[in-house]
Amino acid sequence: MADPSSYRPKPGQIPDSPGVYKFRDEHRRVIYVGKAKNLRQRVANYFQDLAGLHPRTRTMVTTAASVEWTVVSTEVEALQLEYSWIKEFDPRFNVKYRDDKSYPYLAVTFNEDFPRVQVMRGAKKKGVRYFGPYGHAWAIRETVDLMLRVFPVRTCSAGVFKNAARTGRPCLLGYIGKCSAPCVGRVTPEEHRELAEDFCDFMAGRTGTYIRRLEKDMMQAAEEMEYERAARLRDDAEALKRAMEKSAVVLADATDADLIAVAEDELEAALQIFHVRGGRVRGQRGWVTDKVEAVDTSGLVEHALQQLYGEERGDAVPKEVLVPALPEDTEAVSQWLAERRGSQVSLRIPQRGDKKDLMATVQRNAQQALGLHKTKRASDLTTRSRALEEIAQALGLDTAPLRIECYDISHLQGDDVVASMVVFEDGLARKSEYRRFQIKGFEGQDDVRSMHEVIGRRFKRYLQDKERMGEWEEQPAAAPAAGPAATGPVPAVVPAADDGEPREDDGRPKRFAYPPQLVVVDGGQPQVAAAKRALDELGIDDIAVCGLAKRLEEVWLPDDDDPVVLPRSSEGLYLLQRVRDEAHRFAITYQRAKRAKRIRSSPLDDVAGLGETRKQALIKHFGSVKKLRQATIDEIREVPGIGRRTAESVAAALASTAPAAPAVNTATGEIIEEDDGGSS
């Protein structure tokens, strides 16, 4: 591991102008490329105290052995040079997007004497017009088959074309009118190229001109009583309309735009791009990347724009690019896009209307793509086995943790505190064994105390069910029942507790009798210590405990002052992250459901003009509806946003829904107090 101070540039040596910098390792390989408005300020950030750097940045600077830079005139030049160097050197610490699959394109080869329409995959070639990408190759072939009636462009391979030219006989498409047969000289090279250009114009969205022209020719042929020609033109127009119907209109005014959405976590990010041309979705693609450098959403967007348009020119760059977050150097990126298009390009975040709605659809696709990527990665048996082995090795376990339980706490500013327990067996989720917990013993944002309570309740049940299991196994086998006269205990189903489902009360355990090999808690050292303390209080010492902290994805163990840092590419870390994220999802879903139910049943719903925000403010201020009911109008007015008229309405509404007189114990004469527990 290199010491960054050994190659740190001298003070004042780095210029303060725009430029691009490269970090190289001891073998002179470029491992990172970056750009900056101010080289001196940006590069100096890499040479601060290592403890203050992001873990991935820390790894990069300790791997590097030298840094060098190139000064440019403008930020746009820096953007272009950064893209060129990333493409040339393929640095290991730069974000590199990879397609989540190989997308097919509809391509027209203008680099040939007789342009050919075909399906293409892979890297783009110079002199070829591309449309798409499409989800499936058969979708391209269906579209082309419809359009060849009107634009009979060559689709055959070079070998078939040469053979037809040699024999003087066209292929089948030439005989049925779906190819203009330039191979045998039916059209000149200029006429065939014009057909190919018309084909591209139609695919680019300029559809109305051709359909109107066909309909006009059809009417003229009918007037001249050329009915066969009119029928042919009618069928051609219908074919073009069917080709257009294959992509629905999503944006009005014939909008040309690309919409980019990002779904990300600490380790990976997925991008989805919708290509809209002429108001219709003409293509879609998805990218997945490992976050090998410390980068936020705006940085991911900037890298995506570089990769998406780095090789494009002209109309391939749309008039609008809609993104979830603007790059840091928005003006420079916009200017770079405009230079590649040859005219102004709007780079912005959609705020309202159809474009915002479509962006939400693209975002959902990105989330699904990231989830699918994780699922595919987790479904592989070999990968799961390796992940469990890595976890066992990192945590010092004797065996791989075949059953993992993860716990998470969720609340809304201390209210409606709940917890979740999710179970993974053999690296896969067992949703039938998930459990939810209500935390009622106290109020406030005390995740440590809540974690201690949840772990204690869960494993107290484990000990009880384990004891009942032993008692059940020691019982002698019962004789077979002999008709209606047979008697004996009948299993009864008892109501569910808040930490489990209904269970049979016949001595048989339900599911809590099965212990995990590993307990994972969502949090750092305090939460881990609380979970370990709860197990120690119950005398359980054969279950491992660890915590996964969200910020840096560090694994914490009890009684250790320093975390266990698993490699970024570790399958073990990936599995722990999936377990933690699932626990968080399950907990927050339960918490939101409880909150919605509490708000719906609130007597404050009857107060006209009192919205959800002020309802929450009232409950937060007084702690419960019971205490709010006891408050005076002046006390209610102390809540921010509550005026006298609203306070009077609240007091009147609560007075009209006052609880009934308290019940009295007839045996002792004592009042049986009822507390609403702070719910509203």
C-alpha positions in Angstrom: 0.0 0.0 0.0 1.5 3.3 -1.1 1.7 6.4 1.0 -0.1 9.3 -0.8 2.4 11.8 0.7 5.2 10.1 -1.2 3.9 11.4 -4.6 1.9 14.5 -3.4 2.7 17.4 -5.7 4.5 20.4 -4.2 2.5 23.4 -3.1 1.8 25.7 -6.0 2.9 23.1 -8.6 -0.7 22.3 -9.7 -2.4 25.1 -11.8 -5.7 26.5 -10.8 -7.2 26.2 -14.3 -9.6 23.6 -15.8 -8.1 20.3 -16.7 -8.0 16.5 -16.5 -5.9 14.4 -14.1 -4.7 10.8 -14.1 -3.7 8.6 -11.2 -1.2 5.8 -12.1 -0.1 2.8 -10.1 3.5 1.6 -9.6 3.3 -0.2 -13.0 2.3 3.1 -14.7 -1.2 1.8 -15.5 -3.9 4.5 -15.3 -6.2 3.6 -12.5 -8.4 6.7 -12.3 -9.3 9.7 -14.5 -11.1 12.8 -13.4 -11.8 16.4 -14.5 -12.0 19.6 -12.6 -12.8 23.3 -13.0 -9.9 24.0 -10.7 -7.2 21.4 -10.8 -5.3 22.6 -7.7 -8.4 22.5 -5.5 -9.7 19.1 -6.8 -6.4 17.2 -6.7 -5.6 18.6 -3.2 -8.7 16.9 -1.9 -7.2 13.5 -2.5 -4.2 14.2 -0.2 -6.0 15.0 3.0 -6.1 12.7 6.0 -6.9 9.2 4.9 -9.4 8.8 7.7 -11.5 11.6 6.1 -11.7 10.0 2.7 -14.4 7.8 1.4 -13.3 4.1 1.6 -13.2 3.7 -2.2 -11.3 6.9 -2.6 -8.9 5.8 0.1 -8.2 2.6 -1.7 -7.6 4.4 -4.9 -5.0 6.9 -3.5 -3.2 4.2 -1.6 -3.0 2.0 -4.8 -1.7 4.9 -6.9 2.0 5.8 -7.1 1.8 9.1 -9.1 -0.6 11.7 -10.4 -0.3 13.9 -13.5 -2.6 16.4 -15.2 -3.3 18.2 -18.4 -4.5 21.8 -18.6 -7.3 22.7 -21.1 -9.0 25.9 -22.0 -12.6 25.2 -21.1 -14.7 22.9 -19.0 -16.2 21.4 -22.2 -12.7 20.4 -23.4 -12.1 18.8 -20.0 -15.3 16.8 -20.3 -14.3 15.6 -23.8 -10.8 14.7 -22.8 -12.0 12.9 -19.7 -14.3 10.8 -21.9 -11.4 10.0 -24.3 -9.0 9.0 -21.6 -11.6 6.8 -19.8 -12.3 5.1 -23.2 -8.6 4.7 -23.9 -7.2 3.6 -20.5 -10.3 1.8 -19.0 -9.3 2.8 -15.4 -10.3 0.3 -12.8 -11.6 3.0 -10.3 -13.8 4.8 -12.7 -17.5 4.1 -13.1 -18.0 1.9 -16.1 -21.5 1.0 -17.2 -22.3 -2.4 -18.7 -25.4 -3.3 -20.5 -27.6 -5.7 -18.4 -28.1 -7.5 -21.7 -27.1 -7.2 -25.4 -29.7 -5.0 -27.1 -30.4 -5.3 -30.8 -30.6 -2.2 -33.1 -32.2 -1.6 -36.4 -29.2 -0.5 -38.6 -29.0 1.0 -42.1 -25.5 0.6 -43.5 -24.8 3.8 -45.4 -21.1 2.9 -45.5 -21.9 0.5 -48.4 -22.7 1.3 -52.0 -26.1 -0.2 -51.6 -27.3 0.4 -48.0 -28.7 -2.6 -46.2 -31.3 -2.8 -43.5 -30.4 -5.3 -40.8 -30.4 -6.2 -37.1 -27.1 -5.3 -35.4 -25.7 -5.8 -31.9 -22.5 -4.7 -30.2 -20.3 -1.7 -30.8 -21.5 0.9 -33.3 -19.8 1.3 -36.6 -19.0 4.5 -38.5 -21.3 5.3 -41.4 -24.2 3.2 -40.1 -27.5 4.8 -38.9 -28.9 3.1 -35.8 -32.5 3.0 -34.5 -33.4 1.6 -31.1 -32.3 -0.2 -29.1 -35.2 -2.7 -29.1 -36.2 -5.2 -26.5 -36.2 -8.1 -29.0 -34.8 -8.8 -32.4 -38.2 -10.2 -33.6 -39.7 -6.8 -33.0 -37.3 -5.2 -35.4 -38.0 -7.9 -38.1 -41.7 -7.4 -37.8 -41.3 -3.6 -38.2 -39.0 -4.0 -41.2 -41.3 -6.5 -42.9 -44.2 -4.1 -42.7 -42.1 -1.2 -44.0 -40.5 -3.0 -47.0 -43.8 -2.7 -48.8 -43.3 1.0 -49.0 -39.5 1.3 -48.8 -38.1 -1.8 -50.6 -34.5 -1.5 -49.3 -32.0 -4.3 -49.6 -31.9 -6.6 -46.6 -29.7 -9.5 -48.0 -26.2 -10.3 -46.9 -23.2 -9.5 -49.0 -22.9 -13.1 -50.2 -26.5 -13.3 -51.4 -26.2 -9.9 -53.1 -23.0 -10.9 -55.0 -24.6 -14.2 -56.1 -27.7 -12.5 -57.4 -25.6 -10.0 -59.3 -23.6 -12.8 -60.8 -26.6 -14.9 -61.9 -28.8 -11.9 -62.9 -31.7 -13.3 -60.8 -32.9 -11.5 -57.7 -33.9 -13.3 -54.5 -37.4 -14.1 -53.4 -38.0 -10.6 -51.9 -37.2 -9.1 -55.3 -39.9 -11.2 -56.9 -42.6 -10.3 -54.4 -41.9 -6.6 -54.3 -40.2 -6.3 -50.9 -36.8 -5.4 -52.4 -36.0 -3.0 -55.3 -33.4 -5.5 -56.5 -30.4 -3.2 -57.0 -28.4 -6.4 -57.4 -29.8 -6.9 -60.9 -30.0 -3.2 -61.8 -33.7 -2.5 -61.4 -32.8 0.7 -59.6 -29.7 2.8 -59.8 -27.4 3.2 -56.7 -28.7 6.8 -56.3 -32.4 5.7 -56.4 -31.7 2.9 -53.9 -29.8 5.2 -51.5 -32.8 7.7 -51.7 -35.1 4.8 -50.7 -32.8 4.1 -47.7 -32.9 7.7 -46.7 -36.7 7.8 -46.9 -36.7 4.7 -44.7 -34.5 6.4 -42.1 -36.7 9.6 -42.2 -39.7 7.5 -41.4 -38.0 5.7 -38.6 -36.8 9.0 -37.2 -40.4 10.1 -36.7 -41.1 12.0 -39.8 -44.1 9.8 -40.6 -46.9 12.1 -41.6 -45.4 13.2 -44.9 -45.2 9.7 -46.3 -48.6 8.6 -45.2 -50.3 11.7 -46.6 -48.4 11.2 -49.9 -49.6 7.6 -50.1 -53.2 8.5 -49.4 -53.0 11.3 -52.0 -51.6 8.9 -54.6 -54.3 6.4 -53.7 -57.1 8.9 -54.2 -55.6 9.9 -57.6 -55.3 6.3 -58.7 -58.9 5.7 -57.8 -60.0 8.7 -59.8 -58.1 7.4 -62.8 -59.8 4.0 -62.2 -56.5 2.3 -61.6 -58.0 0.3 -58.8 -55.3 -2.3 -58.4 -52.7 0.4 -57.9 -55.0 2.2 -55.5 -55.5 -1.0 -53.5 -51.8 -1.5 -53.3 -51.2 2.1 -52.1 -54.0 1.6 -49.5 -52.2 -1.5 -48.2 -48.9 0.4 -48.1 -50.5 3.1 -46.0 -52.0 0.6 -43.6 -48.7 -1.2 -43.3 -47.0 2.1 -42.2 -49.8 2.8 -39.8 -49.4 -0.6 -38.2 -45.6 0.0 -37.9 -46.3 3.2 -36.1 -48.8 1.6 -33.8 -46.0 -0.7 -32.4 -44.8 2.3 -30.4 -47.4 4.2 -28.4 -47.5 8.0 -28.2 -46.2 9.0 -24.8 -45.4 12.7 -25.3 -47.2 15.3 -27.3 -45.9 17.7 -29.9 -43.6 15.2 -31.6 -41.1 15.5 -28.7 -37.6 14.1 -29.2 -36.1 13.3 -25.8 -34.0 10.8 -23.9 -35.2 10.1 -20.3 -32.6 8.7 -17.9 -33.4 7.3 -14.4 -31.1 5.9 -11.7 -31.7 3.3 -9.0 -28.8 2.8 -6.7 -27.5 1.4 -3.4 -24.2 1.6 -1.7 -22.5 -0.9 -4.0 -24.3 -0.8 -7.4 -26.4 1.4 -9.6 -28.8 0.6 -12.4 -29.8 3.1 -15.2 -32.7 2.9 -17.6 -32.9 5.1 -20.7 -36.0 5.6 -22.8 -35.5 7.0 -26.3 -38.5 9.0 -27.3 -38.6 10.2 -31.0 -41.6 11.9 -32.5 -43.5 11.5 -29.2 -43.1 7.7 -29.3 -40.8 5.4 -27.3 -38.5 4.1 -30.0 -36.1 2.3 -27.8 -35.1 1.4 -24.3 -31.8 0.2 -22.7 -30.5 -0.6 -19.3 -27.1 -0.3 -17.7 -25.7 -1.7 -14.5 -22.5 -0.6 -12.8 -20.5 -1.2 -9.7 -19.9 1.9 -7.7 -16.1 1.6 -7.6 -15.6 5.3 -6.8 -17.3 7.7 -4.4 -20.1 9.1 -6.7 -23.5 10.4 -6.1 -26.6 10.5 -8.4 -25.4 13.6 -10.3 -22.1 11.9 -10.9 -23.7 8.8 -12.2 -25.8 10.9 -14.6 -22.7 12.7 -15.9 -20.9 9.4 -16.5 -24.0 8.0 -18.3 -24.2 11.1 -20.6 -20.6 10.6 -21.5 -21.0 7.0 -22.4 -24.4 7.5 -24.1 -23.4 10.4 -26.4 -19.6 10.2 -26.5 -19.7 8.7 -30.0 -22.9 10.3 -31.2 -23.3 13.2 -33.6 -26.2 15.1 -35.1 -29.8 13.8 -34.6 -28.6 10.9 -32.5 -28.3 13.4 -29.7 -32.0 14.5 -28.9 -33.3 18.0 -28.4 -34.1 17.2 -24.7 -32.3 15.1 -22.1 -34.4 14.5 -19.0 -32.5 13.4 -15.9 -33.2 12.7 -12.2 -30.3 15.0 -11.0 -28.3 17.6 -12.9 -24.5 17.0 -13.3 -22.2 19.2 -11.2 -21.1 21.1 -14.3 -24.5 21.4 -15.9 -23.5 24.3 -18.2 -20.4 22.6 -19.5 -22.3 19.3 -20.1 -25.1 21.1 -21.9 -22.6 22.9 -24.1 -20.8 19.6 -24.8 -24.1 18.0 -25.8 -25.0 21.0 -28.0 -21.7 20.7 -29.8 -22.3 17.1 -30.6 -25.8 17.7 -31.8 -25.0 20.9 -33.7 -27.9 22.8 -32.0 -29.2 23.6 -28.5 -29.9 20.7 -26.1 -32.1 21.1 -23.1 -30.7 19.2 -20.1 -33.1 19.4 -17.1 -35.2 17.6 -14.5 -38.9 17.3 -15.4 -41.1 19.0 -12.9 -44.7 18.4 -14.0 -47.0 17.0 -16.7 -46.5 14.0 -19.0 -42.7 14.2 -18.9 -42.6 13.8 -15.2 -45.1 10.9 -15.3 -43.0 9.2 -18.0 -39.9 9.8 -15.9 -41.6 8.0 -13.0 -42.2 5.0 -15.3 -38.5 5.0 -16.3 -37.6 5.2 -12.6 -39.7 2.1 -11.9 -38.0 0.3 -14.7 -34.6 1.2 -13.1 -35.7 -0.1 -9.7 -36.9 -3.4 -11.3 -33.7 -3.7 -13.2 -31.6 -3.3 -10.1 -33.8 -5.8 -8.2 -33.7 -8.3 -11.1 -29.9 -7.9 -11.2 -29.6 -8.7 -7.5 -32.1 -11.6 -7.7 -30.1 -13.2 -10.6 -26.9 -12.8 -8.7 -28.4 -14.2 -5.5 -30.2 -17.1 -7.2 -27.0 -18.9 -8.2 -26.2 -21.7 -5.8 -22.5 -21.5 -6.2 -22.6 -17.7 -5.5 -24.8 -18.2 -2.4 -22.4 -20.9 -1.1 -19.4 -18.6 -1.6 -21.3 -15.8 0.2 -22.0 -17.9 3.2 -18.4 -19.1 3.4 -17.1 -15.6 3.2 -19.4 -14.5 6.0 -18.3 -17.4 8.2 -14.6 -16.6 7.5 -15.0 -12.9 8.1 -16.9 -13.3 11.4 -14.8 -16.3 12.6 -17.7 -18.8 12.6 -17.1 -22.5 12.8 -19.7 -23.2 10.1 -21.5 -21.3 7.4 -24.6 -19.5 8.8 -27.3 -21.5 6.9 -30.1 -19.5 8.8 -29.7 -15.8 9.2 -32.1 -13.5 11.0 -32.0 -9.7 10.6 -33.7 -7.1 12.7 -34.5 -3.5 12.0 -36.3 -0.7 14.0 -38.6 1.8 12.3 -40.5 4.8 13.7 -41.6 8.3 12.8 -39.9 10.7 15.1 -40.3 8.4 18.0 -43.9 7.5 17.3 -45.3 4.1 16.2 -42.1 2.3 17.0 -42.0 -1.1 15.3 -39.4 -3.8 14.4 -39.0 -6.4 11.8 -37.4 -9.9 11.7 -36.6 -11.4 8.3 -35.2 -14.9 7.7 -32.8 -16.1 5.1 -32.0 -19.8 4.7 -29.3 -21.0 2.4 -29.0 -17.4 1.2 -32.6 -17.1 0.1 -35.5 -15.3 1.8 -38.0 -17.3 3.8 -40.9 -14.9 3.8 -43.3 -17.3 5.6 -41.1 -16.9 8.7 -40.9 -13.1 8.7 -42.2 -11.5 12.0 -43.2 -8.0 13.0 -43.0 -6.5 16.5 -44.7 -3.5 18.2 -42.6 -1.6 20.7 -44.9 -0.3 23.4 -42.8 -0.1 26.5 -41.5 3.4 25.9 -41.7 6.3 23.5 -38.9 8.2 21.7 -36.1 7.6 19.2 -34.1 5.0 21.1 -33.1 2.4 18.6 -30.7 0.8 21.0 -33.3 0.1 23.7 -35.8 -1.0 21.1 -33.3 -3.5 19.6 -32.6 -4.9 23.1 -36.3 -5.4 23.7 -37.0 -7.1 20.3 -34.0 -9.5 20.6 -35.0 -10.3 24.1 -38.7 -11.0 23.2 -37.8 -13.1 20.2 -35.3 -15.4 22.0 -37.4 -15.7 25.1 -40.0 -17.2 22.8 -37.2 -19.4 21.4 -36.3 -20.7 24.9 -40.0 -21.3 25.7 -40.7 -23.2 22.5 -37.5 -25.1 22.9 -38.6 -26.3 26.3 -42.0 -27.2 25.0 -40.4 -29.1 22.2 -38.4 -31.1 24.8 -41.6 -31.8 26.8 -43.4 -32.9 23.6 -40.6 -35.3 22.6 -40.6 -36.9 26.0 -44.3 -37.7 26.0 -45.1 -41.4 25.1 -46.7 -42.0 21.8 -50.5 -41.8 22.0 -52.7 -44.8 21.1 -54.7 -44.5 18.0 -58.1 -43.0 18.5 -60.9 -45.6 18.7 -64.0 -44.0 17.3 -66.2 -41.4 19.0 -65.4 -42.6 22.5 -61.7 -41.6 22.2 -60.8 -38.6 24.4 -57.7 -36.5 24.8 -56.4 -33.0 24.6 -57.6 -31.2 21.4 -55.0 -28.8 19.9 -56.3 -25.3 20.3 -55.3 -22.3 18.3 -54.5 -19.3 20.5 -54.6 -15.7 19.2 -51.5 -14.3 17.7 -49.1 -12.2 19.7 -47.7 -9.0 18.1 -44.6 -11.0 17.4 -45.9 -14.0 15.7 -48.8 -15.8 13.9 -51.4 -18.2 15.5 -49.7 -21.3 16.9 -51.0 -24.7 18.0 -51.2 -25.0 21.8 -50.4 -28.8 21.7 -46.9 -28.7 22.8 -45.5 -28.6 19.3 -43.3 -25.6 18.4 -44.3 -23.3 15.6 -41.2 -21.7 14.2 -39.5 -19.8 17.0 -37.9 -23.0 18.3 -35.5 -22.9 15.3 -32.5 -20.7 16.2 -30.4 -18.9 13.6 -26.6 -19.3 13.3 -26.3 -15.6 12.8 -28.2 -12.5 14.0 -27.7 -9.4 11.9 -28.9 -6.0 13.2 -29.3 -2.9 11.1 -26.9 -0.5 12.8 -23.4 -0.1 14.2 -21.7 -0.8 17.5 -24.4 0.4 19.9 -27.1 -1.8 18.3 -24.8 -4.8 18.2 -24.0 -4.4 21.8 -27.7 -4.2 22.7 -28.5 -7.4 20.8 -25.5 -9.2 22.4 -26.6 -8.0 25.9 -30.1 -9.4 25.3 -28.7 -12.8 24.4 -26.4 -12.8 27.4 -29.2 -12.0 29.7 -31.0 -15.1 28.5 -27.9 -17.3 28.7 -27.6 -17.8 25.0 -24.0 -18.0 23.9 -24.1 -20.1 20.7 -25.6 -17.6 18.3 -23.3 -15.1 16.5 -24.2 -11.4 16.3 -23.1 -8.7 13.9 -24.3 -5.4 12.6 -24.2 -3.8 9.2 -23.9 0.0 9.3 -25.5 1.7 6.3 -23.1 4.6 5.7 -19.9 2.7 4.8 -21.3 -0.9 4.8 -19.1 -1.8 7.7 -19.7 -5.1 9.7 -19.5 -4.6 13.4 -18.9 -7.4 16.0 -19.6 -7.3 19.7 -16.7 -6.1 21.9 -14.7 -5.0 18.8 -13.6 -1.3 18.6 -12.9 -1.6 14.8 -15.3 -2.9 12.2 -14.7 -5.7 9.8 -14.4 -4.3 6.3 -15.3 -6.8 3.6 -14.1 -6.2 0.0 -16.5 -4.3 -2.1 -16.8 -7.2 -4.5 -17.4 -9.7 -1.7 -20.4 -11.9 -2.2 -20.7 -12.1 1.6 -21.1 -8.4 1.9 -23.6 -8.5 -0.9 -25.7 -11.1 0.9 -25.6 -9.2 4.2 -26.7 -6.1 2.4 -29.7 -7.9 0.8 -30.7 -9.2 4.2 -30.4 -5.8 5.8 -32.3 -4.1 3.0 -35.1 -6.6 3.2 -35.4 -6.1 7.0 -35.6 -2.4 6.4 -38.3 -2.7 3.8 -40.4 -5.0 5.9 -40.1 -2.7 9.0 -41.0 0.5 7.2 -43.9 -1.1 5.4 -45.4 -2.1 8.8 -44.7 1.3 10.3 -46.4 3.1 7.5 -49.4 0.8 7.7 -49.7 1.5 11.5 -49.4 5.2 11.0 -52.0 5.3 8.3 -54.4 3.3 10.4 -53.8 5.6 13.4 -54.4 8.7 11.4 -57.6 7.4 9.7 -59.1 6.6 13.1 -58.3 10.0 14.6 -61.2 12.1 16.0 -59.3 15.1 14.5 -60.6 13.9 11.1 -63.9 15.7 11.8 -62.2 19.1 12.1 -62.7 21.1 8.9 -59.6 22.5 7.3 -57.2 20.5 9.5 -54.7 18.7 7.3 -52.4 15.8 8.0 -49.4 18.1 8.8 -51.2 20.0 11.6 -52.8 16.8 12.9 -49.3 15.4 13.4 -48.1 18.6 14.9 -50.9 18.5 17.5 -50.2 14.9 18.4 -46.5 15.5 18.6 -46.9 18.5 20.8 -49.3 17.0 23.4 -48.2 13.3 23.1 -51.7 11.8 22.7 -55.3 12.6 22.0 -56.2 12.1 25.6 -53.8 14.9 26.7 -55.0 17.1 23.7 -58.6 16.7 24.9 -57.6 18.0 28.3 -55.9 21.1 26.9 -57.4 24.6 26.8 -57.9 26.6 23.7 -55.0 28.9 24.5 -52.7 25.8 25.0 -53.8 24.4 21.7 -53.0 27.8 20.0 -49.3 27.4 21.2 -48.8 24.7 18.5 -47.2 26.3 15.4 -49.8 26.8 12.6 -52.9 26.6 14.9 -55.0 29.8 15.1 -57.8 30.6 17.5 -60.6 29.5 15.1 -58.8 26.2 14.4 -58.1 25.7 18.1 -61.8 26.2 18.9 -62.8 23.7 16.2 -60.4 21.1 17.6 -61.6 21.6 21.2 -65.3 21.3 20.0 -64.6 18.2 18.0 -62.8 16.5 20.8 -65.5 17.5 23.3 -68.2 15.9 21.1 -66.2 12.6 21.0 -65.3 12.5 24.7 -64.9 9.0 26.0 -67.7 7.4 28.1 -67.7 7.5 31.9 -65.0 5.3 33.4 -65.9 1.8 34.4 -66.0 0.9 38.1 -64.9 -2.4 39.6 -68.0 -3.4 41.6 -65.9 -5.5 44.0 -63.4 -2.9 45.1 -65.1 0.3 44.0 -61.9 1.4 42.1 -62.0 3.1 38.7 -60.7 1.1 35.9 -58.5 3.5 34.0 -58.3 3.4 30.2 -55.3 4.8 28.4 -55.3 5.4 24.7 -51.5 4.7 24.6 -50.8 7.9 22.8 -52.6 6.8 19.6 -54.8 9.1 17.8 
